[in-house]
């Protein structure tokens, strides 16, 4: 088993990596020298793609994030080339998933397609986590997201695709739109409960997202069977109780190849508690699918070198397949800490392992 040593690469302003081809080259050089072998560059963020998208154009949306459009660049193509030259695998990260925008009015997506909005029990558009959300239960919305994902795996030489705590996901407040409510009434002979935390109502909506994931998994594998479907949900059961992400069922049904729960904790003790929950929830055979997300800065507190090292050691003992760090800029800002923890003590070797070795673990 070759260890996953991944890192997320966000969009500007949270990271400068994608701002220029030179920055991408510099970042991939740094990651190779640090022993990383997998990057998750954002490709879907704030209602924009970070690659020229015919799907977006077909729906009347901007073809690419305007910043990159003005530069006449394709950041995804650039990072694939630079990463692959350095034996680093690339799994594009559809960060926003079913979230429409960080803007209060839903941005250009809901201005263009207002009927795509997720609706709460008061008839208002769902807003959570500083984001306005699309209706993840609407077939039209699901097909749009699916088309974006298939566009990437069809047109680019990537190793897989990644969803996170927004794909597939919807805040528990959602699902009170007319169509979803009618479907629930057809199944149970009554309106959806006014309590969005009603257990039956939660599970029924979670199953819709699970069915979407099953469709996504099948369609991606039909393009190329060896493509990796990677997901980074919130921790379980928080993800189910708040975002309708039934990750236990996803793993049991084989709908995810690698799973990176966001164990963003500021101490090893807190991290260990979440790992214990994973051991108690999932079967022993499922543990190699896990490569948890570790935040180098959580709750405005830097994770210490000692705690980072202990997290990595614990992952090895549990027989997880590795870890993914959140995110690139934090890695650079804490270079001295992470280099000693990862390279000198954490078992990372100078220069990344072949991406094909990592790739072969999950195909």
SULURLIN-V870317 format. One record per residue. N is the residue number from 1. RES is the residue in one small letter. BURIAL is # if it has 9 or more other C-alpha atoms within 8 Angstrom, else .. Layout:
<<N RES BURIAL> <N RES BURIAL>>
This chain:
<<1 x .> <2 x .> <3 x .> <4 x #> <5 x #> <6 x #> <7 x #> <8 x #> <9 x #> <10 x #> <11 x #> <12 x #> <13 x .> <14 x .> <15 x #> <16 x #> <17 x #> <18 x #> <19 x #> <20 x .> <21 x #> <22 x .> <23 x #> <24 x #> <25 x #> <26 x .> <27 x #> <28 x #> <29 x #> <30 x .> <31 x #> <32 x #> <33 x #> <34 x #> <35 x #> <36 x #> <37 x #> <38 x #> <39 x #> <40 x #> <41 x #> <42 x #> <43 x #> <44 x #> <45 x #> <46 x #> <47 x #> <48 x #> <49 x #> <50 x #> <51 x #> <52 x .> <53 x #> <54 x .> <55 x #> <56 x #> <57 x #> <58 x .> <59 x .> <60 x .> <61 x #> <62 x #> <63 x #> <64 x #> <65 x #> <66 x .> <67 x .> <68 x #> <69 x #> <70 x .> <71 x .> <72 x .> <73 x .> <74 x #> <75 x #> <76 x #> <77 x #> <78 x #> <79 x #> <80 x #> <81 x .> <82 x #> <83 x #> <84 x #> <85 x .> <86 x #> <87 x #> <88 x #> <89 x #> <90 x #> <91 x #> <92 x #> <93 x #> <94 x #> <95 x #> <96 x #> <97 x #> <98 x #> <99 x #> <100 x #> <101 x #> <102 x #> <103 x .> <104 x .> <105 x .> <106 x #> <107 x #> <108 x .> <109 x #> <110 x #> <111 x .> <112 x .> <113 x .> <114 x .> <115 x .> <116 x #> <117 x #> <118 x #> <119 x #> <120 x #> <121 x #> <122 x .> <123 x .> <124 x .> <125 x #> <126 x #> <127 x .> <128 x .> <129 x .> <130 x .> <131 x #> <132 x #> <133 x #> <134 x #> <135 x #> <136 x #> <137 x #> <138 x #> <139 x .> <140 x .> <141 x #> <142 x #> <143 x .> <144 x #> <145 x #> <146 x #> <147 x #> <148 x #> <149 x #> <150 x #> <151 x #> <152 x .> <153 x #> <154 x .> <155 x .> <156 x .> <157 x .> <158 x #> <159 x #> <160 x #> <161 x #> <162 x #> <163 x #> <164 x #> <165 x #> <166 x #> <167 x #> <168 x #> <169 x #> <170 x #> <171 x #> <172 x #> <173 x #> <174 x #> <175 x #> <176 x #> <177 x #> <178 x .> <179 x .> <180 x #> <181 x #> <182 x #> <183 x .> <184 x #> <185 x #> <186 x .> <187 x .> <188 x .> <189 x .> <190 x .> <191 x .> <192 x #> <193 x .> <194 x .> <195 x .> <196 x #> <197 x .> <198 x .> <199 x .> <200 x .> <201 x #> <202 x #> <203 x #> <204 x .> <205 x #> <206 x #> <207 x #> <208 x #> <209 x #> <210 x #> <211 x .> <212 x #> <213 x #> <214 x #> <215 x .> <216 x #> <217 x #> <218 x .> <219 x #> <220 x #> <221 x #> <222 x .> <223 x #> <224 x .> <225 x .> <226 x .> <227 x #> <228 x #> <229 x #> <230 x #> <231 x #> <232 x #> <233 x #> <234 x #> <235 x #> <236 x #> <237 x .> <238 x #> <239 x #> <240 x #> <241 x #> <242 x #> <243 x #> <244 x #> <245 x #> <246 x #> <247 x #> <248 x #> <249 x .> <250 x #> <251 x #> <252 x .> <253 x .> <254 x .> <255 x #> <256 x #> <257 x #> <258 x #> <259 x #> <260 x #> <261 x #> <262 x #> <263 x #> <264 x #> <265 x #> <266 x #> <267 x #> <268 x #> <269 x .> <270 x #> <271 x #> <272 x #> <273 x .> <274 x #> <275 x .> <276 x .> <277 x #> <278 x #> <279 x #> <280 x .> <281 x .> <282 x #> <283 x .> <284 x .> <285 x .> <286 x #> <287 x #> <288 x #> <289 x #> <290 x #> <291 x #> <292 x #> <293 x #> <294 x #> <295 x #> <296 x #> <297 x #> <298 x #> <299 x .> <300 x .> <301 x .> <302 x .> <303 x #> <304 x .> <305 x #> <306 x .> <307 x #> <308 x #> <309 x #> <310 x #> <311 x #> <312 x #> <313 x #> <314 x #> <315 x #> <316 x #> <317 x .> <318 x .> <319 x .> <320 x #> <321 x #> <322 x #> <323 x #> <324 x #> <325 x #> <326 x #> <327 x #> <328 x #> <329 x .> <330 x #> <331 x #> <332 x .> <333 x .> <334 x .> <335 x .> <336 x .> <337 x #> <338 x #> <339 x #> <340 x #> <341 x #> <342 x #> <343 x #> <344 x #> <345 x #> <346 x #> <347 x .> <348 x #> <349 x .> <350 x #> <351 x #> <352 x #> <353 x #> <354 x #> <355 x #> <356 x .> <357 x #> <358 x #> <359 x #> <360 x .> <361 x .> <362 x #> <363 x .>>
